[in-house]
Amino acid sequence: MRPLKLTMTGFGPYAGRVELDLERLGQRGIYLITGDTGAGKTTIFDAITYALYGEPSGENRDPSMFRSKYAQPDTPTEVELEFSYGGERYKVRRNPEYLRPAKRGSGTTVQRAEAELFLPDGRVVTKTREVTGKITSIIGLDRSQFSQIAMIAQGDFLKLLLADTKSRQEIFRKIFQTRPYMLFQERLKQETAALQRQCDTARASVEQYVSGIQCEPDNLLYSQCQQAQGGELPFAEAVELATALIHQDQKADAACNAELKRLDQQLQEVTARLARGEERRKTQEKLSETLNQREAVWVRLEEAQTMWEQEHQREPQREQLRRERAELESALPTYQQLEQLRLQLEQMDREIQERQVAYQVSQGDVQEQRERLEQMQQERKDLEKIPAQRERMLRLQADIAAQMGALEVLRGELEEYQNVSSQIEKLEQQRQQLLSQLEEQTQAVARQEALLAQKTSAHAALDGIEAQLERLLQGQKEVTATQQALRRLEKDWELCLSTQQDVKSAQTVYEEAWKQVVQQEQLYSSLQRAFWEEQAGLLAQGLEEGQPCPVCGSIHHPTLAQLSPHAPTEAELKQAKTDWEQAQQKAQECSLEAGKRKAAWEQQIRQLLDAMETYVEAPALEHVLEQLQTSIQRVDTQLVQLRQDIQATQQSLSLRGTLAREIQDGEQALIELQGQQKRMEQGLAELDLTQSRWKGQKTQLEERISRQVQEKWPDGTLNTAMEQVTLELRGAYERHERGQTELKQMEAELERMNRLKQEIPQTEQRVGELEEKISSYRVWMAAAEGQKESVQGQIVQLESRLTYSNQAEAEKQLQVLVAQQDALERAWKEAEQRLSAQRMELAGVDAAAQQLNKLLEEQPEEDLDAGEALRLQLTQQRGELERAQRDIHTRLTTNTSALKRMQERAKDLAELEKTYAWVRILSNTANGTLQGKEKIALETYIQMTYFDGVIRRANVRLMAMTGGHYELKRRVEAQNNRSQSGLELDVIDHYNGSQRSVKSLSGGESFQASLALALGLADEVQSAAGGIRLDTMFVDEGFGSLDEEALRQAIGALADLAQGNRLVGIISHVAELKEKIDKQVVVRKDRTGGSHVELLI
């Protein structure tokens, strides 16, 4: 990248427009930027960096400071840079955010930060972020890389030289893009912590299931169960305990099942005996009930026999009723015929009466129709004069309508005139109101501009808060990680203490076991001595008379040796020896166990102390807890302070965001207010135009209406015209309404005359039809009277032959006979049925009694009270046994589930611990936290490779600048294993062969080393980036600390750097440089304020 032309306007100390034609400096060599102190030499570097990246060249300046205090209010603040890269020409223009005079009103407004990039193909990129991103992609460097390798800002020389490993990590992370390695390290840390939490959770789950093992208090394993529930029993022993308890409960459950089966069999037998006894008792009760029932049945049988005999004696009465019923039933058809004739006679009377009424009605209708016909004929004659009257009325109405139309037109124009006058008054009111609103709106715009400027200033004051928050959050993350590590170490110390107790317990067990060995050895020795001492007595017990002695051979044994009552047997001796050997074996096992536990405890202590080295200075075993608690307290205090700082920073960030939103909203509100103001001005102009149109229309109406008023009313005026028009219109409307009413009446009368023309012939025809109908009625009534007399004769003849007057009386009598006959027949049938039923019931009762007696003979007698007592006893025993079995089932289910879960969780825990082990090793390796190793993380290792390349390239120039005196070297071995290392830098003094820290160099030597390191870094970045070419470099200050020879060597190194097509710019006050460098950019202050620039080639 080569700058070609730089234009600064209202930027820093440059009040007006300043142009620097950098192409005049050529394409290679060194040029000097010199001038008065504070004139603006560094501002040139700031302008170039700001044009490219929107930020200054150094860290101690901010874009909000770029507005020139010497610039006129209407002079903009902006930077324009033309540069070339890869043979293409680019132009970028930027301006920072600053306050400028408002275009409307007398206030100020915020000029937002803007950027434009003009590409070689004619395209234009806008918006600050998009322009910065495009510049970065073109050059291949972001702002941080650019300021490290292309533009070394004032005060930044020593930053890279004297930085520690951590600081260089931050610098190289941005330059060499090693952040992914850091993220990988963090990911491994998080994964390790997550696996550790999973292991702790799985371990707690196993302990939870172990603590759930159940056992009866009277069980021999109860003490072990309590240990398991308290977490004191090893996992393997807990599995054995659960297995043993499950086996015991399974056996107990089987025994309960066998006992339940035996009790159930006994209960079945007792229940069967009780059922048989109960059955015999019920049979006896039933036999007694049956005998009592037979006596009652016998009484009912005698009553039924008496009733049957009484009903049998009433047979003649039943026969008489049968004959009377038959006679009456045979006469019923005649009664029916009589009823039909009577009904026919009644029907004939009704029809004759109806015809007589119709005859009379028809006569009345004929008379009424004749009178109506005469009235209609007279009415038609009276209506024949209506058509002529209607014609006259129509002509009169037409005249009135014409007069009304003319008056309506005049009234419409008068109303329009009044409306126009009213509109003109309203428009004037609106105009005054709009003028007032426009004045208020102008004041609101001014207030909004002032408020916006205030908020913009407050927002600018909070720039950089995000970076501060990010640093605080990163610090909180690191301190939190330290806190968690210290908490884990505290738990590890508690585990060490617990392990120490286990060691002591194991040692106590070993001591007890060794005491047993000593006791068993003493017992065996005493028994052995006693055994050998009693051999004679033992041998004498096996001798028999006549058998040779195995010692002396004699076959006679007159005096046998006596065996002591306390003499041990050989079996007892062997058992004592076995017990002694077993005690020795147990003591040896206890010794091994105690040794293992002690070794594990010592290993835990070593690991704890090694881990504490990272966080505690000189950890000591006797002060572990105190040191950890002190460190935790310190870290807790740091966390509290960090949280307070983060909260305050977040509040500031929130305030900045709120201000940004309020500024954005305020700008939008200002635009809206200005838009409203403009719309009000436009509305006022439109209102004036509308008012002018209304006034012209009013003048035209006045002239036209005045002429009409003078024609109609010579004495009338424009003010009284509306009243006169209204009066005349009212009279015309009234006359017209009366005429319309009369016309409607005439129309109705004409319609009535037309209807009469149709109704008169119809009425004449109706009169003829009614006269014919009256004649037919007379003929029909004469024939009906003859038929009536014939029917009356038949009725008289039938009444003389019958007993009852009508069919209803005959049927009523028949019902009485039928009821009497049915009652007698029913009583007879009931008597027979009752007698038969009682005989059958008596036979059934006798059969039942006989059957019950037979059952009693077959059923044995049982003792029900004794059987019930035995059944109750067996039931109680069974209930107790079932409760015991339920307890067994509960324990069995619980212990089986606990054992299964223990084994499953133990398997999962083993897998997790296996994964955790290798992930933890990988994380420690990547993060450089292996115990006893140098603290070199993966990212640092990558950066070391780059750093070595930077040092190699830097030494080429440093050796030249120092005449072979000094050479830079990366420190291979760390000063300690507690802090991160790998990027520390030393210097080799070839005059005395020593190697020491670069911090021991003098001021001039430090500048030489810094310059060489910066130039080496530039070469390495270009080489590593591949294709990046920097045709121009900038160096700001630092040469004043060099002596004449060192200055000559530094200029020589820069001159070598400028060989080819590279241009190097230097800012310095050193007078020797002014004499040695021909190309100069001279910056001078103006007497009136501000600065100006001059190129000397």
BALUMVO-977757 format. One record per residue (C-alpha): x, y, z; residue in one letter. Coordinates in steps of 0.5 Angstrom, whole numbers, plus 2048, in hexadecimal, padded with zeros to 3 digits. Example, Ala and Ser with C-alpha at 12.3 -4.5 7.8 and 13.67 -1.06 7.14 Angstrom:
% BALUMVO-977757
8197F7810A/81B7FE80ES/
This chain:
% BALUMVO-977757
800800800M/8038077FER/7FF80D800P/7FF8127FAL/7FB8187FCK/7F981A803L/7F3820804T/7F182280BM/7EC82780CT/7EA82A813G/7EE824816F/7F382581CG/7F782B81CP/7F582C815Y/7F0831815A/7EE83180DG/7F082D807R/7F782A807V/7F9826801E/7FF821801L/80281F7FAD/8068197FDL/8078167F6E/80C81C7F6R/8108187FBL/8128137F6G/81180B7F6Q/8178097FBR/81C80C800G/81B810807I/817816808Y/81781A80EL/81181D811I/813823816T/81182A819G/80E82D81FD/80C829825T/805829825G/80482B81EA/80182581BG/807820819K/80381A81CT/7FD81C81AT/7FF81A813I/800813815F/7F9814819D/7F6816812A/7F881080EI/7F680B813T/7F080E814Y/7EE80F80DA/7F080780CL/7ED804813Y/7E980A816G/7EE80A81CE/7F480E81EP/7FB80B81DS/7FC80B825G/7F880882BE/7F880F82FN/7F381382AR/7EC812828D/7E8814821P/7E4819825S/7EA81D826M/7EC81E81FF/7E782481ER/7EC82A81DS/7EB830823K/7ED83581EY/7E8833818A/7E3838816Q/7DC835818P/7DA834811D/7E083080FT/7DF82980FP/7E4824812T/7E681E80EE/7EC81A80BV/7ED818804E/7F3813802L/7F48117FBE/7F980B7FBF/7FB8057F7S/7FC7FE7F8Y/7FD7F87F3G/7FE7FD7EDG/7F78007EEE/7F58077F1R/7F08087F6Y/7ED80E7FAK/7E980E801V/7E6813804R/7E481380CR/7E1818811N/7E0817818P/7DA81981CE/7DA82081FY/7D5826820L/7D482B81AR/7CF831819P/7C882F817A/7C6830810K/7BF833813R/7BF838819G/7C583A81DS/7C7834821G/7CB82E820T/7CA82781ET/7CE82081EV/7D281F817Q/7D2817817R/7D9813816A/7D981180EE/7DE80E80AA/7DE80D802E/7E38087FEL/7E48097F7F/7E68037F3L/7EA8027EDP/7E48007E9D/7E08067EBG/7DC8027F0R/7DB8067F7V/7DB8037FEV/7D7807803T/7D680680BK/7DC806810T/7DC7FF811R/7DB7FC80AE/7E1801808V/7E67FF80ET/7E47F880CG/7E67F9804K/7EC7FC806I/7EE7F780AT/7ED7F2805S/7F17F6800I/7F77F7804I/7F77F0808G/7F87F480EL/7F37F6814D/7F47FC818R/7F87F981DS/7FD7F5818Q/7FE7FC814F/80080081AS/8057FA81DQ/8087F9816I/8077FF811A/806805816M/80A80581DI/80680A821A/80980F826Q/80B80B82CG/809804829D/811802828F/8127FF82FL/80B7FC830K/80D7F682CL/8147F682EL/8137F6836L/80C7F2836A/80C7EC83AD/8097E5837T/8027E7838K/8027EE835S/8067EB82FR/8007E682FQ/7FB7EB82EE/7FF7EF829I/8017E8825F/7FA7E6825R/7F77EC821K/7FD7EC81CI/7FE7E581BF/7F77E381CQ/7F87DD821T/7F17DF825R/7EF7D8822P/7F47D4826Y/7F27D882CM/7EB7D682BL/7ED7CF82BF/7F17CF831Q/7EA7D3835E/7E67CD832R/7EA7C8834L/7EA7CB83BK/7E37CC83BQ/7E27C4839E/7E77C283ET/7E37C6844A/7DC7C3841A/7DF7BC841L/7E17BD848Q/7DA7BF84AR/7D77B9847Q/7DC7B584AC/7DA7B8851D/7D37B784FT/7D47B084DA/7D87AF854R/7D37B2858A/7CD7AE854S/7D17A7856V/7D27AA85DE/7CA7AB85DQ/7C87A485BY/7CD7A1860V/7CA7A5866S/7C37A2864G/7C579B866I/7C079886BQ/7C1793870C/7BE791877E/7C079387DP/7C178C880D/7C578A87AN/7CC78887BL/7CE78D875L/7CA793878Y/7D179687AS/7D4796873Q/7CD798870C/7CE79F875Q/7D57A0872Q/7D279F86BA/7CD7A486CQ/7D27A986FG/7D67A8869G/7DC7A586EE/7DC79E86AL/7E079D864P/7DC79C85DF/7DE79585CA/7DC793863E/7D6797862A/7D479285CV/7D678C860E/7D178F866L/7CB790861A/7CC78985ET/7CD786865A/7C6789867L/7C3788861I/7C5780862H/7C2780869Q/7BB784867D/7BA77F861Q/7BB779866K/7B777C86BA/7B277D866D/7B2776864A/7B177486BA/7AB77986CC/7A8776865N/7A876F868A/7A577186FE/7A077586BL/79E76E867K/79E76A86DR/79976F871L/79577086BD/79476886BQ/792768872Q/78D76E871L/78A76A86BQ/78976486FE/786768875V/78176C871T/77F76686DA/77D763874R/77A769876L/77676A870A/773762871R/771764878G/76E76B876E/76A767870E/767762876R/76576787AR/76176B874K/75E764872T/75B76387AQ/75876A879E/755769873K/752762875L/74F76687BS/74C76B876E/749766872T/745762877L/743769879N/74176B872Q/73D764871R/738766877E/73776C874A/73676986DV/731764870W/72C769873V/72C76D86CR/72A766869L/72476686DE/72276D86CE/72376C864A/71E765865Q/719769868T/71976F863M/71976A85DW/712766860E/70F76D861Q/71076F85AE/70E768857H/70776A85AQ/706770856R/70676D84FE/6FE76E84EP/6FF77584EQ/705775849R/701772844E/6FB777845Q/70077C843L/70277983DR/6FB77983AR/6FA78083BE/700782838R/6FF77E832A/6F8781831E/6FB788832L/70178782DE/6FC785828S/6F878B828A/6FE790827L/6FD790820P/6F6793820T/6F8798825Y/6FE79A820Q/6F979B81AQ/6F47A081FL/6FA7A4821E/6FC7A5819Q/6F57A7817L/6F57AC81DR/6FC7AF81BL/6F97AF813Q/6F37B3816L/6F87B881AE/6FC7B9814Q/6F67BB80FM/6F37C0814D/6FA7C3814R/6FB7C380DE/6F47C680CI/6F57CC811Q/6FC7CD80DE/6F87CE807R/6F37D380AQ/6F87D780DV/6FC7D7806A/6F57D9802Y/6F47DF807Q/6FB7E1806V/6FB7E17FFS/6F47E57FFQ/6F87EB803G/6FE7EA7FED/6FA7EC7F8V/6F77F27FCQ/6FD7F57FEE/7007F47F7Q/6FB7F77F3R/6FC7FD7F8E/7037FE7F7R/7027FD7EFL/6FE8047F0E/7038077F4Q/7098067EFM/7058087E9Q/70380F7EDQ/70B8107EFE/70D80E7E8R/7098147E5K/70C8197EAD/7138177E9L/7138197E1E/7158207E2K/71C81F7E6I/72081E7DFP/71F8267DDA/7218287E5Q/7278247E5R/72A8277DEE/72982E7E1R/72C82C7E8M/73282A7E4L/7348307E0R/7338347E7L/73982F7EAQ/73D8307E4A/73D8387E5D/73F8377ECI/7458327EBA/7488377E6A/74883C7EBQ/74A8387F1M/7508367ECG/75383D7EBA/75283E7F3L/7568387F4E/75C83A7F0V/75C8417F3L/75C83E7FAR/7628397F8G/76683E7F6E/7648427FCL/76683C800E/76D83B7FCE/76E8437FDY/76D842805Q/77283B805N/77783F801V/777844806S/77783F80CS/77D83B808Q/781842808I/78084380FE/78283C811K/78883C80CL/78B843810E/78A83F817Q/78E839814Q/79383E811R/794841818Q/79483B81CQ/799838817L/79E83E818L/79E83D81FS/79F83581EQ/7A5837819L/7A883B81EE/7A8836824E/7AA83181FQ/7B183581DT/7B2835825Q/7B182E826A/7B682C820V/7BB831824A/7BA82D82AR/7BB827827Q/7C1829824E/7C482B82AA/7C282582EL/7C5820828L/7CC824829A/7CC823830Q/7CA81B830K/7CF81B82AT/7D581E82FS/7D3819834A/7D381382FH/7DA81582DA/7DD815834A/7DB80E835L/7DF80B82FD/7E3805830G/7DF803836I/7DE7FC832E/7E57FA832A/7E57FC839Q/7DF7F783BL/7E37F2836E/7E97F383AR/7E57F2841L/7E17EC83FL/7E87E983DQ/7EB7EA843G/7E47E8847Q/7E57E1843K/7EC7E0845E/7EB7E284CV/7E57DD84CT/7E97D8849A/7EE7D984FT/7E97D9854Q/7E67D2852Q/7ED7CF851A/7EE7D2859L/7E77CF85BR/7E97C8858R/7F07C885BL/7EC7CA862E/7E87C3860K/7EE7C085ED/7F17C2865W/7EB7BF869E/7EC7B9865L/7F37B8867C/7F17B986EL/7EC7B386DS/7F17AF86AT/7F67B0870Q/7F07AE875Q/7F07A8870D/7F77A7871V/7F77A7878K/7F17A2879S/7F579D874A/7FB79E879Q/7F679D87FT/7F379787BV/7FA79487AY/7FC795881E/7F6791884E/7F878C87EA/7FF78B881W/7FD78B888K/7F9785886Q/7FF782882V/803782889V/7FD77F88DQ/7FC77A888Q/804778888E/804778890Q/7FE773890L/80176F88BY/80776E88ES/80476D895S/800767892L/80676488EQ/80A764895R/804761898A/80375C892F/80A759893W/80A75989AE/80475589AE/806750895Q/80774A89AA/80074B89CG/7FE74B895L/802745893L/7FF741899A/7F8742897Q/7F973E891G/7FD738895L/7F9731896E/7FC72B89AE/7FF726895G/80172B890Q/80872E890P/80A735892C/80D73988CP/81273C891V/815736895C/811730891G/80E72D898S/80872A897I/80672B89FH/8047318A1H/8037318A9P/8047398AAT/80173D8A4L/8037458A4A/7FD7498A6Q/7FA74F8A1L/7FA7568A4S/7F27588A3P/7F575F8A0H/7F975B89BA/7F875E894P/7F675988ET/7FA759887E/7F375C884A/7F3762889E/7FB763887L/7FA763880K/7F4768881Q/7F876C885A/7FE76C880K/7F876E87AT/7F677387ED/7FD77687FW/7FE776878E/7F7779876Q/7F977F87BA/800780877Q/7FC780871Q/7F7785873K/7FD789876A/800789870Q/7FA78B86CE/7F9791871C/800793870S/7FF793869L/7F9797869E/7FC79C86EA/80279D869G/7FD79E863K/7F97A3867R/7FF7A7869K/8027A7862A/7FC7AA85FA/7FB7AF865W/8027B1863E/8017B285CQ/7FB7B685DQ/7FF7BB862I/8047BB85CR/7FF7BD857Q/7FC7C285BL/8027C585DL/8047C5855D/7FD7C8853A/7FE7CD859M/8047D0856E/8007D4850T/7FC7D8855Y/8007D885CV/8077DA85DE/80B7D5860A/8067D0862P/8077CC869A/8047C686BL/8037C8872E/8007CF870H/7FB7CC86AV/7F57CE86DL/7F77D586FE/7FA7D6868Q/7F47D4864L/7EF7D8868Q/7F47DE868T/7F47DD860S/7EC7DC860I/7EB7E2864Q/7F07E6860R/7EC7E4859V/7E57E585CD/7E77EC85ET/7EA7ED856Q/7E37EA854L/7DF7EE858V/7E37F4855Q/7E37F284EL/7DB7F184FR/7DA7F8851Q/7DF7FA84CD/7DB7F6847I/7D47F9849Q/7D6800849A/7D97FF842T/7D37FB840Q/7CF801842Q/7D380683ES/7D3801838L/7CB801839S/7CB80983AL/7CF809834R/7CA804830G/7C5808833T/7C880F830L/7C980C82AA/7C280A829R/7C081182CE/7C4814827I/7C2810821Q/7BA811823D/7BC819824G/7BF81981DE/7B981681BQ/7B481A81FA/7B882081DL/7B781E815I/7B081D817E/7B082481AL/7B3827814Q/7AE824810G/7A9826814Q/7AB82D813Q/7AC82D80CK/7A582A80BR/7A283080FM/7A683580BE/7A3831805Q/79C831808G/79C838809L/79E83A802A/798835800E/794839805L/79583F802D/79483D7FBL/78D83A7FDT/78B840801Q/78C8447FAS/78883F7F6R/7828407FBW/7828487FBK/7828487F3G/77C8437F3Q/7798477F9K/77984E7F4T/77684A7EEQ/7708487F2L/76F84F7F5E/76E8527EEE/76A84C7EBR/76584C7F1I/7648547F2S/7628547EAR/75D84E7ECQ/75A8527F2V/7598597EFQ/7558557E9E/7508527EEK/7508577F4W/75385E7F2P/7538607F9D/75685A7FBG/75E8597FDT/7638537FEL/762853805N/75A852805T/75A84E7FFA/75A847802M/754849807E/75084B801Q/7528457FDV/750841803T/749844804L/7478447FDE/74A83C7FCL/74683B802R/73F83D7FFG/74183A7F9A/7428337FCY/73B834800E/7378357F9R/73B8307F6H/73982B7FCE/73282D7FCR/73282C7F4G/7358257F5Q/7308237FAT/72A8257F6E/72E8217F0L/72E81B7F4K/72781B7F6Q/72581C7EEM/7298167ECE/7268127F2A/71F8147EFE/7218127E8L/72380C7EAE/71D80A7EER/71980C7E8M/71D8077E4N/71B8027E9R/7148037E9L/7148027E1K/7167FB7E3Q/7127F97E9E/70B7FB7E7I/70B7F67E2P/70E7F17E7Q/7087F37ECT/7037F27E7E/7057EB7E5Q/7067E97EDR/6FE7EB7EEV/6FC7E67E9G/7007E17ECE/6FD7E27F2L/6F67E17F0E/6F77DB7ECE/6FA7D87F3K/6F47DA7F7I/6EF7D67F2S/6F47CF7F3S/6F37D07FAY/6EB7D07FAR/6EB7C97F6V/6F07C57FBW/6ED7C7801M/6E67C47FEA/6EA7BD7FDA/6ED7BD804A/6E67BE807E/6E47B7804G/6EA7B3806Q/6EA7B580DK/6E27B380EE/6E57AC80CS/6EA7AB810V/6E67AD816Q/6E17A7815G/6E77A2815Q/6E97A581CI/6E27A481FV/6E279D81CQ/6E979A81FL/6E779E826E/6E1799827S/6E5793826R/6EB79482BL/6EB794833T/6F079A834Y/6EF7A1831S/6F67A182EN/6FC79D82DQ/7007A0832A/6FB79E838E/6FB797834A/703797834E/70379983CK/6FF79383EQ/70378E83AL/70979183EQ/706790844V/704789842L/70B787840V/70E78A846A/70A78684AQ/70B77F846Q/713781846D/71378284EA/71077B84FL/71477784AE/71A77B84DR/718779854A/717772852W/71E77184EK/722775854E/71F770859A/72176A854E/72876D853Q/72976E85BR/72776785DL/72C764857S/731769859A/731767861Q/73176085FR/73776185BM/73A765861E/739760866L/73C75B862A/74275F860G/743761868V/74375986AD/748758864A/74D75D867A/74C75B86EA/74E75486CQ/754756868Q/75775A86EL/756754872N/75A75086EK/76075686DL/760756875L/76174F875E/76774F870E/76B756873Q/770755879P/77075987FE/77575F87FE/778763885D/77776A882L/77A76E888D/78076A888A/78176A881G/780772880E/785773886A/78A76F882L/78877387BR/78977987FL/790777882Q/79277587BL/79077B878T/79477F87DQ/79A77B87BQ/79A77C874R/799784874G/79F784879E/7A3780874L/7A078486EE/7A278B871R/7A9788872A/7A978586BQ/7A778C869R/7AD78F86DD/7B278A869I/7AF78C862H/7B0793864T/7B7792866R/7B978D860L/7B679285BT/7BA79885ET/7C079485FN/7C0791858T/7BE798854S/7C479B858A/7C9796856L/7C779684FK/7C779E84FR/7CE79D853M/7D179984EQ/7CE79D848E/7D17A484BR/7D77A184DA/7D879F846K/7D67A6843D/7DB7A9848L/7E17A4846A/7DF7A783FE/7DF7AE841L/7E57AE845E/7E97AA83FK/7E77B083AT/7E87B5840Y/7EF7B3841A/7F17B3839W/7ED7BA838V/7F07BD83ER/7F77BB83CI/7F67BE835L/7F37C4838S/7F97C583DN/7FE7C4837T/7FA7C9833A/7FA7CE838N/8017CD83BG/7FF7CB842T/8027C4842L/8057C3849Q/80D7C4849G/80D7C7842K/80E7CE83FE/8077D283EK/8077D2837I/8007D2834A/7FF7CF82DL/7FD7D682AE/8047D982DT/8077D382AY/8057D5823I/8067DC825Q/80D7DA827M/80E7D881FT/80C7DE81DY/8117E2822F/8177DE820D/8167E0819G/8157E881BV/81B7E7820I/81F7E481AR/81D7EA815R/81E7EF81BA/8257ED81CN/8287EE815V/8267F5816R/8287F681EL/82F7F381DM/8307F8817A/82D7FE81BM/8327FC821T/8387FA81EG/8377F2820G/8367F4827H/82F7F2829Y/82B7EC826E/8247EA828L/8227E382BK/81C7E082DR/81D7DD834R/81C7D6834V/81B7D483BE/8167D8840A/8187DB846Q/8137D784AN/80E7D1849N/8087D684CR/8077DB846S/8067DB83FQ/80C7DB83BS/80F7DA834G/80F7E1831L/8147E4836E/81A7E8832L/8217E8834D/8277EC831V/82E7E9830I/8347ED831D/8397EB82CH/83E7EF82FY/83E7EB836N/83B7E5834G/8357E6839S/82D7E5838Q/8297EA83CR/8227ED83BS/8207F2836V/81E7F783CK/8257F883ES/8277FC837L/828803837S/823808834G/82680882EG/82880182DE/82080082FS/81E804829F/823800824Q/8207FA827A/8197FC826S/81A7FF81FL/81E7F881DA/8187F4820L/8137F881DA/8167F8816L/8177F0817G/8107F0819L/80E7F3813A/8127EF80ED/80F7E9812E/8087EB811V/8097EC80AQ/80C7E5809S/8077E280DA/8017E580AA/8037E3803G/8027E97FEG/8027EF802I/8067F4800R/8087FB804L/80B800800D/80B805805T/80D80580DM/80C80A812F/81080B818V/80E81081DD/814813822E/81980F826G/81F812823F/821817828G/82481282DS/82980F828L/830812827D/833814821E/83680D81FE/830809821A/82C80E81DL/83080D817R/82F806818Q/827806819A/82780B813I/82B80680FG/826800811A/82080480FL/824806808A/8257FF807D/81E7FE808L/81C803803A/8208007FEQ/81B7FD7F8G/8148007F8N/8138027FFR/813809802L/81480A809V/81181080DG/814813814I/812818819I/81781B81DS/81A821820H/82181F81FV/82582481CA/82A81F819E/82481C815L/822822812K/82A82380FE/82A81B80DK/82381B809I/82181F803D/81A81D803K/816821808Q/80F82380AV/80F82980EV/80A82B813V/809832816R/80483581AK/80183B818D/80084281CR/7F984281BT/7F883B81EG/7F883481AG/7FE831816S/80083180FH/80582C80BV/80A82D806E/80E827802L/815828801L/8188247FBI/
